[in-house]
Amino acid sequence: MPPGMFALTTLARVKAGLVNLDNTPEEDLELERLIDSVTSLFEAATGRRLKSRTYRPSGAGPGEELLVLSGSRRLSPCAFHVPEWPLTDVSAITILPASLDLAQALVLVAGEDWTFTARGTITLIDGDLVEWGENNLQVTFTAGYLATHALWPSLEQACADQVRYQFKKLTNPQDLVTSLSDPGGSVTYFQGPLLPQVRMLLENTFRRRDLL
């Protein structure tokens, strides 16, 4: 089956950088599996989801994620972070009171009651406050990288490079030789979970909220 909807590269892009392929359905299936595996590896390495998607507190549909936030992690009485970025849209915010016996939920109005930044900070305006509590912020928002984002090409290229490396490691490990100690001696090649240049990119760029 094709890679998942949140895959960071495509089968065609990966195959364009490989040679001596058999172009069999089985080979394509293995590459597609690796694309999904590397996408998950990148998200584990950065501690975040990378490709754009919508987050809802309930009723998430296909391609959406369930997520409820807590006022106890607010930045200030009128501001809080969402855990994913770049933040591209905030369509609904409901703040539940600390005790449902004391007050009703505060339903904010889009376009009037908040502003947000790409870094993921949402600031309430018009005098509204972020109630302190656990699992009491119901926010519907969209965050993550679109193909039009300036950083997307480097992310997609890194994913394709990592997939190609892992495919060669499975099928033609001799292609990964990077040095020979001496004629007839041992060969060495990189075997880590992430290519060094990929690890550097993820750590220095995609783990940092300030680089957008």
C-alpha positions, -999 to 999 in steps of 0.1 A, spaced: 0 0 0 12 36 -5 30 54 23 8 69 50 -7 104 45 19 119 68 49 104 51 77 129 46 87 118 11 73 98 -19 82 65 -35 90 82 -68 115 106 -51 132 78 -33 135 56 -64 149 85 -84 181 84 -63 186 46 -65 202 25 -92 199 -11 -102 164 -15 -90 143 -45 -99 111 -24 -100 90 -52 -87 59 -48 -66 77 -64 -37 106 -39 -40 81 -10 -40 63 -24 -10 96 -26 9 105 10 0 70 22 10 74 4 44 107 21 49 93 55 41 67 51 68 94 37 92 117 66 86 89 91 90 82 76 124 120 76 132 122 113 124 92 121 146 107 101 175 141 119 170 125 153 171 98 146 197 71 160 175 48 154 145 62 170 114 38 170 85 8 193 87 -24 180 103 -54 191 123 -57 185 161 -91 183 178 -101 177 214 -128 152 202 -144 139 171 -112 136 151 -118 123 116 -94 106 91 -61 124 90 -68 143 123 -54 138 158 -70 138 192 -54 162 216 -65 180 248 -43 206 265 -40 216 301 -41 251 316 -16 240 342 11 243 314 1 278 304 29 304 297 10 331 315 -26 338 326 -34 348 291 -11 327 269 -2 290 262 17 269 238 4 241 216 29 213 214 32 213 176 45 239 151 45 257 128 10 267 138 -10 277 108 -46 279 120 -66 280 152 -103 276 146 -118 270 181 -110 274 217 -131 263 247 -118 267 283 -133 245 309 -135 258 345 -115 241 372 -148 231 388 -178 225 366 -200 233 396 -187 269 398 -188 281 363 -197 273 327 -172 266 299 -158 297 282 -163 294 244 -141 319 226 -148 335 193 -125 330 163 -111 362 149 -119 382 181 -107 365 212 -72 353 204 -40 357 183 -14 331 175 22 328 162 38 303 140 59 291 169 28 278 186 19 305 211 -18 314 215 -25 346 233 -60 355 246 -72 390 242 -103 410 252 -97 402 289 -101 364 287 -78 342 309 -64 307 306 -80 287 335 -56 267 355 -64 230 353 -58 196 338 -71 186 304 -93 218 304 -82 235 271 -101 223 241 -83 237 211 -89 229 174 -58 238 154 -36 229 124 1 227 127 31 211 109 50 215 77 32 219 43 50 213 11 50 250 5 70 257 37 106 269 33 120 240 54 100 213 36 125 205 8 153 198 33 130 176 54 118 157 24 154 153 11 166 140 45 138 114 46 146 102 11 183 100 18 176 80 50 152 56 32 178 50 5 204 43 30 183 18 49 172 1 17 208 -3 6 217 -16 41 191 -43 35 198 -52 -1 233 -41 -10 254 -34 21 285 -33 0 273 -1 -15 277 16 18 314 10 21 331 43 31 367 32 37 391 4 33 418 -1 60 441 -18 36 439 -42 6 424 -74 18 417 -59 52 384 -50 69 359 -26 54 340 -1 75 307 17 68 282 37 88 256 16 106 239 40 129 201 45 131 204 80 115 228 92 89 251 118 106 240 147 83 203 137 89 208 136 127 224 171 125 196 185 105 169 172 128 187 183 160 197 217 147 166 227 128 135 205 134 139 202 172 140 240 175 107 259 178 125 292 169 135 281 134 105 285 111 
